[in-house]
Amino acid sequence: MSSACRLILGSTSRYRAELLRRLWADFEQRSPGTDEAALPGEESAARALRLAIAKAEAAAAGIADALVIGSDQVAELDGRILDKPGTPERAHAQLAASSGRIVHFHTALCLFDTRKGQRQTHVDHTRVHFRTLGEDEIARYIEREQPLDCAGSFKCEGLGISLFERIDNEDPTALIGLPLIALARLLRQAGAALP
């Protein structure tokens, strides 16, 4: 299979679309319309994987000739999930709680091959070490970057990088929302020509 095969991103996220363009120029985006609520007692990595699979399968509905990508990310602080804040106040509370701490990000990926009915999956684990943040720093950051649609209340590809002491992971793109190293491997295993 060449890079001319049909590729669908089961996400409306502009961050994931920007990342995918690094690997693949021509793809479709479909909204999976997946309920992202956590299940009782569900661990963060399991939730991310379940939602990545659900998004890929929902976006693949009615399509028989494509590779469909689903991805989801769950941020966790001390076993508590940090969802997208939605408001500046919640973003401030998340960043204040993360100050001087380690936040774990589980970024799951599912590549669903509708031609064969097969799926491949991967979960990346990233540890973000926040430096100690002052209240004024948090307020300035939120005002400048407006990270209200980001798990953990920051954008590491932007000014959010200034909030950290270090990041421990295998794939820097995973923290943005789509682990490209793993995705490239899964695409090759599905027969796509990369690079």
C-alpha positions as CSV (number, residue, x, y, z in Angstrom):
1,M,0.0,0.0,0.0
2,S,1.3,3.5,-0.8
3,S,0.7,6.8,1.0
4,A,-2.2,7.2,-1.5
5,C,-4.4,5.0,0.7
6,R,-7.4,6.5,2.4
7,L,-6.6,7.8,5.9
8,I,-9.1,9.1,8.3
9,L,-8.4,10.9,11.6
10,G,-11.2,10.2,14.0
11,S,-10.9,13.6,15.7
12,T,-11.8,17.2,15.2
13,S,-8.7,18.3,17.2
14,R,-6.6,20.9,15.4
15,Y,-3.6,19.8,17.4
16,R,-3.9,16.2,16.3
17,A,-4.5,17.3,12.7
18,E,-1.4,19.5,12.7
19,L,0.7,16.6,14.0
20,L,-0.7,14.1,11.5
21,R,0.3,16.5,8.6
22,R,3.9,15.8,9.5
23,L,3.4,12.2,8.3
24,W,0.5,12.4,5.9
25,A,-0.6,15.3,3.7
26,D,-4.0,14.2,2.5
27,F,-6.4,12.8,5.1
28,E,-10.0,13.2,6.2
29,Q,-11.2,14.3,9.6
30,R,-14.4,12.8,11.0
31,S,-15.9,13.6,14.4
32,P,-16.3,10.4,16.3
33,G,-19.0,11.8,18.6
34,T,-17.7,9.6,21.4
35,D,-18.9,9.9,25.0
36,E,-15.7,10.6,26.9
37,A,-17.0,10.1,30.4
38,A,-14.9,7.9,32.7
39,L,-16.2,4.5,33.8
40,P,-16.4,3.8,37.6
41,G,-13.0,2.7,38.8
42,E,-11.4,3.0,35.4
43,E,-7.6,3.8,35.5
44,S,-6.2,6.6,33.4
45,A,-4.3,4.5,30.8
46,A,-7.3,2.1,30.4
47,R,-9.6,5.1,29.9
48,A,-7.3,6.6,27.2
49,L,-7.1,3.3,25.4
50,R,-10.8,2.6,25.6
51,L,-11.6,6.0,24.1
52,A,-9.0,5.8,21.4
53,I,-10.5,2.5,20.2
54,A,-14.0,3.9,20.5
55,K,-13.1,7.0,18.5
56,A,-11.5,5.0,15.7
57,E,-14.4,2.6,15.5
58,A,-17.0,5.4,15.5
59,A,-15.2,7.3,12.8
60,A,-14.9,4.2,10.7
61,A,-18.6,3.5,10.7
62,G,-19.8,2.7,7.2
63,I,-16.3,2.9,5.7
64,A,-14.7,-0.3,4.2
65,D,-11.5,1.0,2.6
66,A,-9.5,3.1,5.0
67,L,-7.1,3.3,7.9
68,V,-8.8,5.1,10.7
69,I,-6.9,6.7,13.6
70,G,-8.4,7.2,17.0
71,S,-6.4,8.9,19.8
72,D,-7.2,10.0,23.4
73,Q,-5.2,11.5,26.2
74,V,-5.8,11.4,29.9
75,A,-3.9,13.5,32.4
76,E,-3.5,12.3,36.0
77,L,-2.3,13.9,39.2
78,D,-2.1,11.6,42.2
79,G,-4.6,9.2,40.7
80,R,-7.1,12.0,39.9
81,I,-7.9,12.7,36.3
82,L,-7.4,16.3,35.0
83,D,-9.9,16.8,32.3
84,K,-10.0,19.8,29.9
85,P,-10.6,22.7,32.2
86,G,-13.1,24.7,30.0
87,T,-12.9,27.8,32.2
88,P,-9.9,30.0,33.3
89,E,-10.8,29.3,36.9
90,R,-10.6,25.5,36.5
91,A,-7.4,25.9,34.5
92,H,-5.9,28.0,37.3
93,A,-6.9,25.4,39.9
94,Q,-5.3,22.6,37.8
95,L,-2.0,24.4,37.3
96,A,-1.9,25.4,41.0
97,A,-2.4,21.8,42.0
98,S,0.3,20.7,39.5
99,S,2.9,23.2,40.7
100,G,6.1,21.4,41.9
101,R,4.5,18.0,41.1
102,I,4.6,15.3,38.4
103,V,1.6,15.0,36.1
104,H,1.2,11.7,34.2
105,F,-0.1,11.8,30.6
106,H,-1.4,8.6,29.0
107,T,-1.8,9.1,25.3
108,A,-3.5,6.2,23.5
109,L,-3.6,5.4,19.8
110,C,-5.7,3.0,17.8
111,L,-5.2,2.4,14.1
112,F,-8.3,0.6,12.7
113,D,-7.9,-1.1,9.3
114,T,-11.5,-1.3,8.0
115,R,-10.4,-3.4,5.0
116,K,-9.4,-6.3,7.4
117,G,-11.4,-5.4,10.5
118,Q,-8.2,-5.3,12.4
119,R,-7.0,-2.8,15.0
120,Q,-3.5,-2.0,16.4
121,T,-3.0,0.0,19.6
122,H,-0.4,1.8,21.6
123,V,-0.3,3.7,24.8
124,D,2.4,6.3,25.6
125,H,3.2,7.4,29.1
126,T,4.7,10.8,29.6
127,R,5.8,12.3,33.0
128,V,5.7,16.1,33.1
129,H,7.7,17.6,36.0
130,F,6.2,21.0,36.8
131,R,8.4,23.6,38.4
132,T,7.0,25.6,41.4
133,L,4.6,28.1,39.9
134,G,3.7,31.5,41.4
135,E,0.1,32.7,41.3
136,D,1.0,35.5,38.9
137,E,2.8,33.1,36.6
138,I,-0.3,30.9,36.4
139,A,-2.5,33.9,35.7
140,R,-0.2,35.3,33.0
141,Y,0.1,31.9,31.3
142,I,-3.7,31.4,31.2
143,E,-4.3,34.9,29.9
144,R,-1.7,34.6,27.2
145,E,-2.3,31.0,26.0
146,Q,-6.0,30.3,26.9
147,P,-5.4,26.5,27.4
148,L,-9.0,25.8,28.2
149,D,-9.4,22.9,25.7
150,C,-6.2,21.0,26.8
151,A,-6.0,18.2,29.4
152,G,-3.8,19.5,32.2
153,S,-4.4,23.2,31.3
154,F,-1.3,23.7,29.1
155,K,0.0,23.6,25.6
156,C,3.6,22.2,25.7
157,E,4.1,23.1,22.0
158,G,3.6,26.8,23.0
159,L,4.3,28.8,26.2
160,G,3.4,25.9,28.4
161,I,6.9,24.6,28.0
162,S,8.0,27.4,30.4
163,L,6.0,25.7,33.2
164,F,8.2,22.6,33.4
165,E,11.5,21.4,34.9
166,R,11.6,18.5,32.5
167,I,9.6,16.0,30.5
168,D,10.2,12.2,30.6
169,N,8.9,10.3,27.6
170,E,9.8,8.3,24.5
171,D,7.9,10.4,22.0
172,P,7.6,14.2,22.4
173,T,4.6,14.3,20.0
174,A,2.6,12.2,22.4
175,L,2.3,15.0,24.9
176,I,0.7,17.2,22.2
177,G,-1.9,14.5,21.6
178,L,-0.8,12.1,18.9
179,P,2.3,9.8,19.3
180,L,3.8,10.0,15.8
181,I,6.6,7.5,16.4
182,A,4.1,4.8,17.3
183,L,1.6,5.9,14.6
184,A,4.3,5.7,11.9
185,R,5.1,2.2,13.1
186,L,1.5,1.1,13.1
187,L,0.9,2.6,9.6
188,R,3.9,0.8,8.2
189,Q,2.7,-2.5,9.8
190,A,-0.7,-1.8,8.0
191,G,1.2,-1.6,4.7
192,A,1.5,2.2,4.3
193,A,4.7,3.5,2.7
194,L,6.4,5.7,5.3
195,P,8.5,7.7,4.7
